Amino acid sequence: MESVLSTLEITPIPCLRDNYAYLLRCKSSGFTAVVDPSEGSPVLAALDGRLDYILNTHHHWDHTGGNEALLEAYPQAAVFGHASDRGRIPGQTEFLEDGETIEVGLHKARILFVPGHTTGAIAYHFRDDLFTGDTLFIACCGRVFEGTAAMMHASLQRLAALSPQTRVWVGHEYTLANLGFAQAAEPDNKDLVSTLARAAATRKQGLATVPSSIELELKINPFLRAETDTDFARLRSWKDRY
Ligand SMILES: [Zn+2]
């Protein structure tokens, strides 16, 4: 049973130039997982002698590049990804479908299939926390590489419908640049002004801008706010050229 007394400890691990891996630790059981290890060494340095799960949001190398190094050190760790990413995620042992649940110690996560950035993209939805990979960024979304704009729009709308308090942990520190584009798209949005000031101060201290929340994203993220597929597609192609 999920207990209110149990905490899921979440630590962002900066990787490569601007990626985040996330270390998840169930405080009650010590059960440990990592989301999207871009590379091995910073994650290995952050681990405390235990790794149970590697949770990949999609197959791109900057989200899975550390899988093999981690498996060398922790050969018993299970590697999760979408069922359709079979053959694309190094070391994958678990083939997830939409709606399945997994357990990180006492903490359950529901798998949300969110194709668009890639055709095998998933998000991991814990009670209070959402890991979005390259589907949802702070004030933006990922490029539509393998899916269609309509597919990506539908995926983002699913995330937008989650509880507003849900914390949002994204795959890249693109926040300042994203907020710049968002301001170009929505010049009269006052929430963007205050969010940009806060993010700039955070980055000036060398800190991460994660987590955001669904509540904040609904106010500042033009891609979550796009009402139709056509609006979304227009915005995405503008951002691609921005
Ligand atoms: Zn990607």
Boltz pocket constraint, residues with backbone or C-beta under 6 A from the ligand:
constraints:
  - pocket:
      binder: B
      contacts: [[A, 58], [A, 60], [A, 63], [A, 117], [A, 134]]
      max_distance: 6.0
